[in-house]
Structure formats: structure tokens, C-alpha cells
């Protein structure tokens, strides 16, 4: 990358991180959070060049990004008076947001993001999409809420603890044979925004690349796709996945699977109920780890479409923010234990991912202005998706966060401008 392009990247990063930061502050204030509370959920805008994320001279504290309540109040006092009306965006924009959730999503009692009750008070249509378990030539679409506006589709792809190479084909099939998705795009003029959370991020990027290079015979999805958003995405690889694949690990995935084959109740800890799920798990964990993520990234780097915008948001959290009393909050206790795999690598981790592995790559054929980093929030990996994973409650303000994300993306522009518009 030339020095001129690097300078442009830094300027764009500061601009759009500041925009998200301001929108998040505004939404938190509107939701009646005090400056003291807000300071627990936000980080100051930064660029990748501001932080030393890993290595022998890595940052050991958060002084570069931490904000104190008095600063929050100052920021609130200086927010622009004119604000984009996100409710109007939800009501009027012809957008289908297709959410690809994370690893082992099929084990969750509450589907990530769409189980948020506040969505049912908006103009969004909430839809759960899955392959028919009895006939995979059919896609089942279940409306959970009808608001008449933008669509949010929870794409419950099959075999969610398998390798990405196993998941891609049935994922494409589920989407491509969806009568509802075809109706929205072909008949009603809706455009598609893919959203990847955690493992859903590399799955989205690989799917977009596979459609773009002709590996899948796509008739309508890619041409109607305008944007992609990564949330806490496993792009570069997870140190947690690396750790549990080591032969001498306290919990080694291969040994765990072998033990669960002999004693099935043991597998229930990770939702392993069938022979297929037990057979998939090790390959799935390998697909989260650094070697396979780096290899798959090399494959899709020059294959992702160049006509869409790529957005990203990350998270990291101080170790002291976890509630480590497992009787009171099993989620935090579990995530804290998982974070130990990354603790000595970087303070900038969300419990499962280190920050530098969440950043979008610099795709060589995608214009720099169309790769947009929106910064990070102060939360752990699960906190941004729902209030509880197993047992426990995190208080991260997800709905103001979602509104701020959409507000920022709408302000930037969800769609790449044509040459005649620019």
C-alpha cells in the first residue's frame, strides 16, 4: 500500500470511528444511561496505527482508548443537534439484512440478535430462515415479527460446528432457494446487506467470494448485495481455537470428541447430540484457528466482490470487567476462562478474538474508501449478541449499539456510488 493510500485509510478510519462513537453516545444518552454507565461501554476512536496490539512492545493498558465520565459528558454536550432518524431508515429503506450467526448457533436457546425484544417494537420484519430438516430442497422461513419495513433474516445455516468448506454449499442452497428472498429482491426491489457475527464473518466472506468467482451458480443474490458488516469477526484466526487444538491442552478438542462418543452426555456441554455433530466439531474448531483462517483468507482475498462496501466493528474488554463468580454469572465466568488463551497475547481481546484478527483485510481490488472500520466497543464476545448465552446476564446496551451501527452505515452510505454519482 502506498503512503498516500495509508494516509487516506487513517483519515477515513478516524472519521468513521468518530461518527460511530458519537452515534453510540447519542443512543446511550437517549436510553437514559448516565455518563458513569456510558464510560463502561465505549472506547475512544482509534486507528490501527495508534495501538500496539501484539508483540514484545505491545500495549499493557487501555490509557489510549479509555474514557472517563467527565469526558463522556463533554462529548455529549458537543454532539451535533441534527441527528439522522434511524427509525425512518428502518421504516423506509428497502434492505434485507441477512445475519449469519456464530459457531454452534444451533445450540442456543435464544437466537443471537433477533431474540432482542426491542426489535418487536420497531418497523423491522424479523425472519428465521433454515433448511427444512425433512427436505433440504426447501427453505423454511418463519416470521417472528412483522413491522412492514426493513427485513432482518436470521440465516440458521446447517452443521454450524463444521468447517466452513462443509457449511458453504448448504448455506448457499438455503439462501438461493428462498422464495421470500427472491420475492423481496426480484419483485419488490430490496437490496441485501450481509451481516456476519463471529464465525459468520468468514462464512460470509467465503460465500461472497464463491458466488463472485462462479463456484456457485447464483442467479440473484450477489447482484442485489450492496454491503457487508462484520461484528467481532473471526477473520484472522482465534487464539482460543489454537489453544484447544494443542495436544497438551487441558481441554483438547479431539480427546473431548472421542470421550463424548463413548459417553454421550459429555457431548451435551457443547451441544453434541448426534454422530454428525461429533464428527464435525474438530474440523469446525480448526476452521476457527489461525492456520485455516489465514489459508482461507489467501483464497478469498482477490475473489470477494468489488462492487460492495465492507464495514467492521470489533470489541475488547478489560479482565477486571468480568464477573468471575460462576454462581452469579456463568457466562462471564466461562468467557473469562476462554480469554486466558489471549490474555498474554494482547489486552485488546474480547474473550475469544484479539483485535488485530478482527480487522478487515485490505482487499487489493476493493477501493480503500469502501473498507470501513468503525472501531470497537467495551464488551466481551457474547455481550454484543444477546443478554445470556448459558446462564448469566450481561448489561451491555445492545439495542442502542445496533441503532448506532445502522445510523453510521446509513450516514456513510450502504451502497457504493456509481461513477456518475461521485
N, C-alpha and C positions, 0 to 999 in steps of 0.2 A: 504494500500500500504506500502511495506517495505521501510526502509530508503534507501536501495540500489536502489530500483526502483524509489524513489523520486529523488535521485541524478542523475540517468540516465535520468529521464524526464526533469530535469532542464538543464542538459548539452545538450540534444537534442534540447530543446526549444531555447536556446541561439544560437546554431549552425545554425539552420534553419531560425530563425528570422534574424540573421545576413546575411545569404545568400539572403533572400528576400530583406532586406534593401539595400544591395549592388546592387542587380539586378535592384531594383526600381530607385536607384540613377543613375545607368548607363543609363537606358532607358530615364529618365528625362533629363539627360545631352545630350543624343543623339537627343532628341526632342527640343534641344536649350533652355531649361529652365535655368534661372540664379540661382546661389546659393540662392539669396534672395527669388525667387519664389519656389524653391525646399523646402526651410525651412517651407513653408506654407502647404506642402502636406505630410510630413513624420514625424514619431516619431522614436526615437531611439529604438533598440531592447530591450525587457524586458522579464522577466518571471512573472508568476502569483505571485510568492513569492516576487518579487521586489515591487509590488504595494499593497496598502491598498485600495481596490476598494470601499468597503461599510463599514458601521458600525460607531460607535461613534468616532473612531480614524482614519477615512478614510482620504485619501489624499485630500487636498483642492486646490492644484495647480498641474501644469504639469512639475515641475522642474526635475523630474526623467526621463522624456522622451523627453522633448523639445530640439530641435536642433537649433543652430543659424547659419546664413550664413557662418561665418568663419569656423565653424566645417564642414559644408557641403563641402566647398572647400577642406578641409583637407581630408575628406573621399574620394572625387572624385580623388584626387591626389594619393591615395593609393589603388584604385581599381585594381584588377588583370588585367593584359594585355590580357590574354586569356579569351575569353567570349564564352559561348555556343551560337550557331547560332540559334535563336528562329525561324527564317524564314525557316530553314531547317527542324526543328521539325514540323512546320505547314505543310510543303510540303510533308514530308516523313512518318510521324508516322500514322499508321492505327488506329486512335482513333475517336470514335463518342462521342462528349461531349453533354450530354443531360441536358439542362438547365431547371430547374423548377423555374419559376419566383415567385413573391411575391403575397401577399393578394390583391384581387380585380384587378389582372393584366388585366382583360378583359375591364377595363375602360380606359386603357391607349391609347392615340393616337399613341405613339411610343413604340413598344415593348422593354422592358429593354434589354440592352446589344447589341442585334443583330441590332438595328437601328443605331449603331455606323458606320458612313460612312467608316471609315478606314478599316473595315473588308472586304469591297468590293475591296480593293486594295491588298488583300492577296490571298494565295492559299486555303483558307478555303471555304468549301461549307456551305452556310447558308440555313437552312431549318426551315420553320414554320410548326409545327405539331398540329393538332386539330382533335377532333371527328367531323364527318360530322353531322351538325345540323339537317339534314333531315333523316339520317340513322346512328344511333350510332354503327352499326355493321361495319362501315367503318371509317378508319382513313385517313384524308386528309393531304398530305404532299406537301408543296409549296416551291419550290426552289427560294430563293431571290438572290442568287449569287452562281455561280459555279466556284470554283477555282481548283478543282481536288484533293485537299489534305485532311486534317483533316475535320471532319464534326462538325458543331455546330448546334444543334437542339433546337429550342425554343419550349418546350413542353407546349402548351397552354391548360392546364388541365381545364375541365369544372367546373362550380359553384365555382369560385375562391374566393368567400367571405363566403364559407360554412366551417363547421367543418372539420377537417382532416379525421374523420371517414366517412364523406359523400363523400369526394373527392377521397379517395384511390382506390376504386373499378373502377370507370370510368377512373382514371389516368392509372391504370394498364392495363385496356382494351385498351385504346388508344395506349399505347406503344406496347403491346403484339400482337395486330393485325396489326401493321405497317408493310406493305410489304417491305418498304425501309429499316427499321431497321433489318428485318430478312435477307434481301439480303446482307446488309453490314456485318453482323456478321456471318451468316451461309455460304455464298458463297464467300465472299471476305476477311474474316479473321480479320475484325475490332473488336476492344475491346471497351468497354463502360466506360466512366467516367461520373458519375452523378455530376451535379453542382446545389446546392441549394442556392438561394438568398432569404434572409429574411424568409417568411413563407415557401418558397420552401425547406429550410433546414429540418425542422421537417417532412415535407411531404416525402422527400427523405429517411430519416432515417426510418420512419414508413413503407414506401414501401419496402425498402430493408429487413427490419425485417419480414414483412408479406410474402414476397416471400421466405425468408430463412426458416421460420418455417412452410411453406406449406399452409398458409391461401389462397394464390393464386396459381393456377396451372401454374407455369412458365415453359416454355419449352426451353428458350434460353437466357433470359436477364441476370439472376444472374450469370450463368456460364461464361458469357462473360464480366462481370463487374470487373474492376480492381481497381478503385479508386472512392472516393467521395470528393468533395470540398464544404465546407460551406463558404458562403460570407455573413457577417453580419446576421448570422442565429439566428432566434428566437428559441433557444434550451431550455433555462430555463424559459422563460416567459417574457412578456413585461409589464413594469410599466404603459405605456400608455394605454394598453388594460385594465389593472386593474382599472385605473382611470375612464375610460368612462363606466365601468360597475357598478360603485358605484351609489346608489340610489340618492345621493345628488349632483352628478356631474353636472356641468354647461351644458355639452352635454352628456346626458345619452343615451346609445345606444337603450335600449328598448323603451324609450319615443320617441326617434327620429324615430324609425321604425313605431311606432303607428301613429305618426304625418304624416309620409310620406304615410301611407296607406290612410289617409283622404285627403291629399294634395300631389299628385304625384310629382309635380315639386320640392318639398323639397327633395325628394329622389335622385334627379339627382346630388346633391352635392357629393354623394358617389356612383354614378353610378347605383342607384337602379331604374331599368326601368320596371321590371316585378314582379309579385307576388312571384315567386320563389326566386328572389334576395332579396326581402324584408323579406321573411321568413327565408332565410339563414343567414342574417347578424349577429344577436345576437349570434347564435351558432358559427359563424366564429370568432367573437371577443373573445368569451370565449375560443376558441381554441388557441388564441394568448396569453392569460393571464397566470399568474403563476400557478394557481391550475391545470388546464388541461394539461399544458406543463409538469409539474412535474409528473403528473399521467401517461401521455403517455410515458414519459422518463422511468419510472419504468417498463412499459410494454416492451419497445424495448431494454432495456439495455443489456439483455443476449440473445437477438434474432437477432441482426444485424450480418451479415456475418463476419467471422474472416479471410477470405482469401483476403480482400481488404485493401487498405490504406485509411486513413481518414485524410484529410487536412482541415485547417481552417484559415480564415483571417477575422479580425474584423476592426472596425473604432471607433473613438471618436473625438470630436471636441470642442474647447472652445466656450463658449457662445458668446464671442466677435467676432468670425469668421462669425457669421450670418449677412447677410444684412437684417435688420429688417424693411426696407422701403417697405411696401406691394405693393406700386405702381410701384416700380422699380424691385422687385424680390418677387413675391408671393410665390414661392417655399420655399425660405429661411424663409420668414415671417411665413409660415404655419409650417415648420419644427421646427422653434424656439418655436412657441406656443406649439407644441407637446412635445418638450424637457422639458418643465416646469414640466411635470409629473415625470421626472427622475432627475431633477436638484438637489433636496435636498437628493437624494439617493446616487449619485456619480457624480463626474466631468467627469468620464470616460463613457460618453454616446454619442451615435450618433444621438440623437433626438428621437429615438424610442426604442433602446436597451441599457441596461447597460452592460458593457464589460463582467462581470463575467457570464452573462446569454448567451453569445455568444460562450463561450469556449466549445469545445467538451467534452463530459463525458469521464471518464476513464472506457471504456467497460471492464468488468472483464476477458473476454476470448480473447480479442484482444491484441497481443503483443504491449508493450509500444512504441516500435520504429515505429509502424505503425499508431500512432496517432500523427499528426504533426501540431503544432501551428506555423503559420507564422507571428504572430504579428498583428499590426494594422496600418492603415493609418489615416491621419488627414483629415477627411471628414465626412459629415453627411450621414444619412441612404440612401437617394436617390442619392447622388452625385456619388456613385460608379457604378450606373446602367445606367444613361443617363443624358444628359445635362439639361433636363427640365421634370418636372412631370406635372405641370399645366401650369403656366406662370412664366417665370424667367429663368435664365441661371446660372449654376454653372460651374466654370472653372477647377474643379478637372480633372487632366490629365488621363482620363480613359484608353486610349489605351496603354500608357506606363505602366500603372498599370496592365492591362491584360497580356501584354507581360512579365512583371516581375513575375507574378503569374505562368504562364506556364513555364517560364525559371526555376524557383525554383523547381516546381514539376518535371520537366524533369531531373533536376540535382539530386534530391533526388531519383528519380525513380518512375514512375507511378505505377509499378506493384510490388507486393510482391515477393521477391526472393524465389525460391524453396529451399528446404534443400540442394540439390546437388549444387546449385549456391552459397550458402552462405558460 
